[in-house]
Amino acid sequence: RVGVGVLTLLRANASCLRTRWDWEAVLSVLQNLAGMGPAAARPALEALTFVVRDEGRVHVTASNLDLLLQALLAFADSVLEPSSAKTRTVADRAPGPNGEPPLTGPPSEAEVRRWQAWAGKNVMALMHALFTRLSSWRGLPARTLPAPPPDAPPGLAS
């Protein structure tokens, strides 16, 4: 319920969150929901997706960027943590194509790895969206990498 409540709050009032403290309160809740069961984590990830991808509104600011990254990393950790991945794999099992009930019992290692790959892609897509937003900020100095030393191996010059 908390994850759904935060999602509803953000959809209705995200533009009212203006200070770092406002964002810290909301994003710390999302970060804590990341490690919980699928019923809490799924709407929390959807809420985080809303903050990063809400077109036409700028919710990602310099004052909340680090908080967004911490929340995203919490979701990445929850995908990689084995017991959490097993729990979520079982919860995300879908009925078969002909309407037969979903599988029961503990998931196989292959099933957990497939789930981790799928969930990891979602988290990575969200990270990519965040960094794409960052690249569109104006007025930020371009970050350049230092030149490699003259004796560096051939792959480092690019």
C-alpha positions in Angstrom: 0.0 0.0 0.0 2.8 2.4 0.8 4.3 2.0 -2.7 1.0 2.7 -4.4 0.4 5.7 -2.1 3.8 7.2 -3.0 3.1 6.6 -6.7 -0.3 8.3 -6.3 1.3 11.2 -4.4 3.9 11.7 -7.0 1.5 11.6 -9.9 -0.7 14.2 -8.3 1.8 16.5 -6.6 5.4 15.9 -7.8 5.5 19.5 -8.9 5.0 20.6 -5.3 8.2 18.9 -4.2 10.7 21.7 -4.5 13.3 21.4 -1.7 15.9 18.7 -1.1 14.1 17.8 2.1 10.9 17.1 0.2 12.6 14.8 -2.2 14.6 13.2 0.5 11.5 12.2 2.3 9.8 10.7 -0.8 12.9 9.0 -2.3 14.1 7.5 1.0 10.7 5.7 1.2 11.2 4.4 -2.3 14.7 3.3 -1.5 13.4 1.3 1.5 10.7 -0.3 -0.6 13.2 -1.5 -3.1 14.3 -4.4 -0.9 10.8 -5.4 0.1 8.5 -7.9 -1.6 7.2 -7.5 -5.1 3.9 -6.0 -3.9 5.8 -3.0 -2.4 8.7 -2.8 -4.8 6.8 -2.9 -8.1 4.8 0.3 -7.5 7.9 1.9 -5.9 9.9 1.3 -9.1 7.0 2.6 -11.1 7.0 5.8 -8.9 10.7 6.2 -9.5 10.2 5.7 -13.2 7.5 8.5 -13.1 10.0 10.9 -11.5 12.7 10.2 -14.1 10.6 9.9 -17.2 7.7 12.3 -16.6 7.7 14.1 -19.9 7.1 17.9 -20.0 8.1 18.3 -16.3 11.5 18.5 -14.8 11.6 16.5 -11.5 15.3 15.6 -11.8 17.3 18.5 -10.4 20.8 19.1 -9.0 19.3 19.0 -5.5 17.8 15.5 -5.9 20.1 13.8 -8.3 22.2 12.0 -5.7 19.0 10.9 -4.0 17.6 9.5 -7.2 20.8 7.6 -7.8 20.8 6.1 -4.3 17.2 4.9 -4.9 18.1 3.4 -8.3 21.1 1.6 -6.8 18.8 0.2 -4.1 16.7 -1.3 -6.8 19.8 -2.7 -8.6 21.0 -4.3 -5.3 17.6 -5.9 -4.8 17.7 -7.4 -8.2 21.1 -8.9 -7.6 20.5 -10.2 -4.1 19.7 -13.9 -4.4 16.9 -14.4 -1.8 15.1 -11.2 -3.0 15.4 -12.4 -6.6 14.0 -15.8 -5.7 11.0 -14.3 -3.9 10.3 -12.0 -6.8 10.7 -14.7 -9.4 7.9 -16.7 -7.7 5.7 -13.7 -7.3 6.1 -12.7 -11.0 5.2 -16.2 -12.3 2.5 -15.8 -14.9 -0.2 -18.3 -15.9 0.6 -20.5 -18.9 -0.5 -19.5 -22.4 -3.6 -21.7 -22.2 -4.7 -20.3 -18.8 -3.1 -23.1 -16.7 -2.0 -22.0 -13.3 1.5 -20.7 -12.8 4.2 -23.0 -11.6 4.5 -23.6 -7.9 7.4 -24.5 -5.7 10.9 -23.0 -5.5 12.3 -21.5 -8.7 15.1 -23.0 -10.6 18.4 -21.2 -10.9 17.8 -20.6 -14.6 14.4 -19.1 -13.8 15.9 -16.8 -11.2 18.7 -15.8 -13.7 16.1 -15.0 -16.4 14.1 -12.9 -13.9 17.3 -11.0 -12.8 18.2 -10.3 -16.4 14.7 -9.0 -17.1 14.4 -6.9 -14.0 18.0 -5.7 -14.4 17.2 -4.4 -17.9 14.3 -2.4 -16.5 16.6 -0.8 -13.8 19.3 -0.2 -16.4 16.7 1.4 -18.8 15.7 3.7 -16.0 19.4 4.6 -15.2 19.9 5.3 -19.0 16.8 7.6 -18.9 18.2 9.5 -15.9 21.6 10.0 -17.6 19.9 11.0 -20.8 18.2 13.7 -18.9 21.5 14.8 -17.4 23.0 15.1 -20.8 20.2 17.5 -21.8 21.0 19.9 -19.0 22.3 23.2 -20.3 25.0 25.2 -18.7 26.9 22.2 -17.4 30.6 22.1 -18.4 31.5 19.3 -20.7 33.4 16.6 -18.9 36.4 15.4 -20.8 38.6 12.5 -20.0 42.3 13.2 -19.6 44.5 12.0 -22.4 46.0 8.6 -21.9 49.7 8.4 -21.1 52.0 8.0 -24.2 52.9 4.4 -23.2 49.3 3.3 -22.7 48.0 0.1 -24.5 46.2 0.7 -27.8 42.6 0.5 -26.5 42.8 3.4 -24.2 43.3 6.1 -26.7 39.6 6.1 -27.8 
